[in-house]
Amino acid sequence: DVVHSVACLPLGHTPCAGLLAIASSDANRFHADMGTEYLSFLGEVFMRLMRRFCHGQNDS
């Protein structure tokens, strides 16, 4: 009920490993006219962390 805008980021490239969704209660926080560089950067950082975590778990 309190989510009014969302930014969705694909994780990884082809194939996509998943989706990161960031929500806001502010209806104007995320919109189609926004730049995407920072969100793309966040998606890349998150994916690298997930790869490191998943590979570390598989090595044990």
TORVO-660573 format. One record per residue: x, y, z of N, C-alpha, C in turn; residue in three letters; residue number from 0. Coordinates in Angstrom, 3 decimals. Example, Ala and Ser with C-alpha at 12.3 -4.5 7.8 and 13.67 -1.06 7.14 Angstrom:
BEGIN
<tipa <13.190, -5.690, 7.800>, <12.300, -4.500, 7.800>, <13.200, -3.300, 7.800>, ALA, 0>;
<tipa <12.850, -2.250, 7.080>, <13.670, -1.060, 7.140>, <12.900, 0.030, 7.870>, SER, 1>;
***
This chain:
BEGIN
<tipa <0.810, -1.206, 0.000>, <0.000, 0.000, 0.000>, <0.854, 1.271, 0.000>, ASP, 0>;
<tipa <2.100, 1.185, 0.470>, <2.924, 2.388, 0.556>, <3.908, 2.519, -0.599>, VAL, 1>;
<tipa <3.960, 1.572, -1.509>, <4.863, 1.652, -2.657>, <4.175, 2.422, -3.777>, VAL, 2>;
<tipa <4.825, 3.518, -4.184>, <4.235, 4.352, -5.231>, <5.130, 4.475, -6.463>, HIS, 3>;
<tipa <6.404, 4.094, -6.360>, <7.275, 4.066, -7.535>, <8.333, 2.993, -7.331>, SER, 4>;
<tipa <8.781, 2.407, -8.443>, <9.726, 1.290, -8.391>, <10.737, 1.422, -9.516>, VAL, 5>;
<tipa <11.977, 1.054, -9.223>, <13.009, 0.916, -10.248>, <13.399, -0.552, -10.266>, ALA, 6>;
<tipa <13.379, -1.176, -11.437>, <13.740, -2.589, -11.582>, <15.020, -2.697, -12.391>, CYS, 7>;
<tipa <15.978, -3.459, -11.871>, <17.276, -3.601, -12.515>, <17.531, -5.051, -12.851>, LEU, 8>;
<tipa <17.845, -5.360, -14.092>, <18.241, -6.728, -14.427>, <19.619, -6.996, -13.836>, PRO, 9>;
<tipa <19.825, -8.180, -13.324>, <21.115, -8.557, -12.751>, <21.856, -9.451, -13.729>, LEU, 10>;
<tipa <23.004, -9.005, -14.136>, <23.772, -9.749, -15.110>, <23.306, -9.405, -16.512>, GLY, 11>;
<tipa <23.946, -10.026, -17.462>, <23.612, -9.759, -18.859>, <22.889, -10.979, -19.402>, HIS, 12>;
<tipa <23.233, -11.456, -20.555>, <22.544, -12.598, -21.146>, <23.193, -13.880, -20.649>, THR, 13>;
<tipa <22.515, -14.759, -19.978>, <21.127, -14.631, -19.521>, <21.054, -13.798, -18.241>, PRO, 14>;
<tipa <19.933, -13.194, -18.031>, <19.698, -12.391, -16.829>, <19.625, -13.334, -15.625>, CYS, 15>;
<tipa <20.363, -13.004, -14.567>, <20.397, -13.855, -13.378>, <19.276, -13.545, -12.404>, ALA, 16>;
<tipa <18.602, -12.443, -12.612>, <17.533, -12.071, -11.703>, <17.177, -10.615, -11.863>, GLY, 17>;
<tipa <16.443, -10.104, -10.903>, <15.949, -8.739, -10.966>, <16.038, -8.137, -9.571>, LEU, 18>;
<tipa <16.551, -6.925, -9.495>, <16.594, -6.184, -8.241>, <15.571, -5.072, -8.345>, LEU, 19>;
<tipa <14.623, -5.029, -7.429>, <13.597, -3.988, -7.422>, <13.801, -3.098, -6.207>, ALA, 20>;
<tipa <13.827, -1.796, -6.442>, <13.969, -0.807, -5.383>, <12.695, 0.014, -5.385>, ILE, 21>;
<tipa <12.023, 0.072, -4.256>, <10.723, 0.746, -4.169>, <10.808, 1.994, -3.306>, ALA, 22>;
<tipa <9.870, 2.898, -3.542>, <9.785, 4.124, -2.757>, <8.321, 4.465, -2.496>, SER, 23>;
<tipa <8.079, 5.066, -1.352>, <6.734, 5.546, -1.055>, <6.477, 6.888, -1.743>, SER, 24>;
<tipa <7.526, 7.515, -2.255>, <7.418, 8.779, -2.985>, <7.079, 8.487, -4.444>, ASP, 25>;
<tipa <5.934, 8.934, -4.892>, <5.479, 8.659, -6.257>, <6.393, 9.272, -7.312>, ALA, 26>;
<tipa <7.169, 10.278, -6.958>, <8.056, 10.944, -7.901>, <9.514, 10.501, -7.793>, ASN, 27>;
<tipa <9.803, 9.551, -6.940>, <11.194, 9.119, -6.725>, <11.771, 8.452, -7.967>, ARG, 28>;
<tipa <11.077, 7.505, -8.544>, <11.523, 6.814, -9.747>, <10.528, 7.083, -10.864>, PHE, 29>;
<tipa <11.041, 7.492, -12.031>, <10.161, 7.741, -13.172>, <10.920, 7.480, -14.463>, HIS, 30>;
<tipa <10.198, 7.355, -15.557>, <10.780, 6.956, -16.845>, <11.790, 7.958, -17.397>, ALA, 31>;
<tipa <11.727, 9.196, -16.993>, <12.645, 10.209, -17.511>, <13.964, 10.290, -16.749>, ASP, 32>;
<tipa <14.129, 9.486, -15.725>, <15.359, 9.512, -14.920>, <16.526, 8.893, -15.675>, MET, 33>;
<tipa <17.729, 9.348, -15.334>, <18.924, 8.692, -15.830>, <19.068, 7.343, -15.156>, GLY, 34>;
<tipa <19.791, 6.442, -15.787>, <19.893, 5.075, -15.241>, <21.327, 4.679, -14.879>, THR, 35>;
<tipa <22.291, 5.595, -15.010>, <23.688, 5.237, -14.752>, <23.907, 4.725, -13.336>, GLU, 36>;
<tipa <23.384, 5.448, -12.340>, <23.589, 5.037, -10.947>, <22.892, 3.714, -10.655>, TYR, 37>;
<tipa <21.687, 3.537, -11.151>, <20.972, 2.283, -10.930>, <21.684, 1.124, -11.625>, LEU, 38>;
<tipa <22.221, 1.363, -12.819>, <22.984, 0.322, -13.515>, <24.227, -0.045, -12.714>, SER, 39>;
<tipa <24.886, 0.960, -12.148>, <26.061, 0.725, -11.301>, <25.680, -0.121, -10.091>, PHE, 40>;
<tipa <24.569, 0.215, -9.441>, <24.116, -0.578, -8.289>, <23.845, -2.030, -8.686>, LEU, 41>;
<tipa <23.227, -2.237, -9.834>, <22.957, -3.586, -10.310>, <24.228, -4.373, -10.539>, GLY, 42>;
<tipa <25.253, -3.731, -11.121>, <26.540, -4.394, -11.362>, <27.227, -4.755, -10.044>, GLU, 43>;
<tipa <27.236, -3.828, -9.101>, <27.856, -4.097, -7.792>, <27.136, -5.238, -7.092>, VAL, 44>;
<tipa <25.815, -5.209, -7.089>, <25.037, -6.257, -6.443>, <25.323, -7.617, -7.083>, PHE, 45>;
<tipa <25.401, -7.652, -8.412>, <25.657, -8.909, -9.115>, <27.044, -9.446, -8.776>, MET, 46>;
<tipa <28.043, -8.567, -8.718>, <29.398, -9.015, -8.348>, <29.426, -9.577, -6.936>, ARG, 47>;
<tipa <28.709, -8.931, -6.024>, <28.642, -9.439, -4.652>, <27.941, -10.787, -4.599>, LEU, 48>;
<tipa <26.876, -10.936, -5.353>, <26.155, -12.210, -5.375>, <27.023, -13.319, -5.966>, MET, 49>;
<tipa <27.761, -13.023, -7.023>, <28.654, -14.027, -7.604>, <29.712, -14.466, -6.597>, ARG, 50>;
<tipa <30.288, -13.497, -5.897>, <31.315, -13.804, -4.894>, <30.723, -14.662, -3.776>, ARG, 51>;
<tipa <29.522, -14.285, -3.309>, <28.869, -15.026, -2.234>, <28.526, -16.444, -2.687>, PHE, 52>;
<tipa <27.934, -16.569, -3.868>, <27.530, -17.879, -4.368>, <28.732, -18.762, -4.650>, CYS, 53>;
<tipa <29.776, -18.221, -5.222>, <30.973, -19.016, -5.496>, <31.660, -19.414, -4.204>, HIS, 54>;
<tipa <31.647, -18.524, -3.216>, <32.230, -18.851, -1.910>, <31.467, -19.968, -1.214>, GLY, 55>;
<tipa <30.150, -19.971, -1.357>, <29.329, -21.013, -0.758>, <29.556, -22.354, -1.420>, GLN, 56>;
<tipa <29.774, -22.354, -2.734>, <29.973, -23.606, -3.470>, <31.338, -24.217, -3.217>, ASN, 57>;
<tipa <32.318, -23.390, -2.821>, <33.668, -23.890, -2.583>, <33.797, -24.623, -1.257>, ASP, 58>;
<tipa <32.865, -24.419, -0.338>, <32.956, -25.007, 1.002>, <32.714, -26.479, 0.991>, SER, 59>;
***
